[in-house]
Amino acid sequence: MKKNNGNSLARYIGYGIGAVGLDLSYGLFYSYLSKYLTDVLLMPAAFLLILTPIARIWDGINDPIMGVIVDSTKTRMGKYRPWILIGTFCNAVVLAMMFTNPGIRLGSVGMFVYVAVMYVLWGMTNTMADIPYWSMVPSFTNDPSERNTVSTIARTFSGIGQGIITICTPYALVLLGTGANEAEKKISAQGFSRWAIICAVLLVMFAVICVSVTKERHVVYNKEKFSFRKLFDVVKSNDQLVVFMIFAMLSNAGWYLTSGVGAYYFEDVEGDITKQSTFAIFGAVGSFLGLFVIPIMSKKYTRRTIYRFCLIMVIVGYLIMILCGPVLHQTMLLNIAYIIASIGIASMFVNQTVMLADIVDYGEYKTGKRSESTTFSMKGFLQKMAYTLQTIILFSGLGLSGYEGEAETQTALSQNTISVMTFVIPPILVLISFLVFSKKYKLYGELADKVHAFVDARQANMEKEAN
């Protein structure tokens, strides 16, 4: 091991801290915004079905542009860190506003406009922070094992942020709300607003720590001007990026569906939203254990085998949850089964981050040009597309089953629909993702070795010329 590994580890941990804040915003938006809009603002499912795809069309334009802007940025702080600060501050402001009603009458045109604007702005400001943050992974090191370390640490802290949201939010919504809702264990507008403001403050604080501790290395600046044709060429020339976008979107959508519908399941089916906190604690245990899967299995198995194993664990975990939850209503067994699925998911996300770093190298291998942020902008876009797929399934299910946000008790049809969306549809999406990955993803073995050798040699030549 190198002598400076201790310093490197400290930088990696400092880098990972930034992921906590990003996932506080990300988790609150993707896991609880739907519940806030339908049950607090009483938004109809039809409006949200229209809004989400429109926002994604804009993201399809905005995200890649942001990736190119980051790739072309050159300051004393580097090209990533300035945007992390700018993006997180803007995203924090929008997050707080998104979950706070400034006094607009429910059901009015003004409320629809306000929600639409905040919805789009959240996506834009999240992009400003998320793309440069995750694009830093390849800049730390060219070594595959070290990239595993960086990605694992970052995903560990990302899991902490997501864990804070999933574990604390149900109780925070009750405790920060009104006294009556606390006794009834119901959510309220006041609870959402106060909790969102707290998360926004933490988002900025963790970003400042991240930027203060980390340093950018192996940075390649892109001096080319942006054009959609060049962007299209980057995607078109990198076939593995396209494959990655498809299988990652499917598996992520399955997981997001459980997170997004979970609040509905525990409040409207189980009758107590705070039970979701216990469920999330078991998931956090699984996520923690999942971080050890790659380090342990990589000693004997390839990344391809490990990734497929992780997806199989997710599917098995869901099959047990279906039996223990909607069928038998055994909450403790449901929670235990969630550990199995979470182990697979945590490792899956780490694998995906490393894959993207490899895909950046693959793009350079094929074209001779390195487009880190442009490539990583696809990560943010695929997450939003996964969320769009989740939203379409969620609001279609709520609309078709006659879900009523104001109702004290939902109909049997609504409860059954919520259960299916939480536990049955996700493993189907993960299974399709598994099949696409197994058949189409080729960046492993001999090809992966060629790519890494090419990038290492090119980087050495660039450093020699610079000296």
Secondary structure, DSSP 8 states (H G I E B T S, - for coil): --TTHHHHHHHHHHHHHHHHHHHHHHHHHHHHHHHHHHHTS---HHHHHHHHHHHHHHHHHHHHHHHHHHHH--BTTBSSHHHHHHHHHHHHHHHHHHT---S--TTSHHHHHHHHHHHHHHHHHHHHHHHHHHHTHHHH-S-HHHHHHHHHHHHHHHHHHHHHHHHHHHHHHHHTS-HHHHHHT---HHHHHHHHHHHHHHHHHHHHHHHHH----S-----S---HHHHHHHHHH-HHHHHHHHHHHHHHHHHHHHHHHHHHIIIIISS-TTHHHHHHHHHHHHHHHHTTHHHHHTTTS-HHHHHHHHHHHHHHHHHHHHIIIIIT--HHHHHHHHHHHHHHHHHHHHHHHHHHHHHHHHHHHHHS---HHHHHHHHHHHHHHHHHHHHHHHHHHHHHTT--TT-SS--HHHHHHHHHHHHTHHHHHHHHHHHHHHHH---SHHHHHHHHHHHHHHHHHHHHHH-
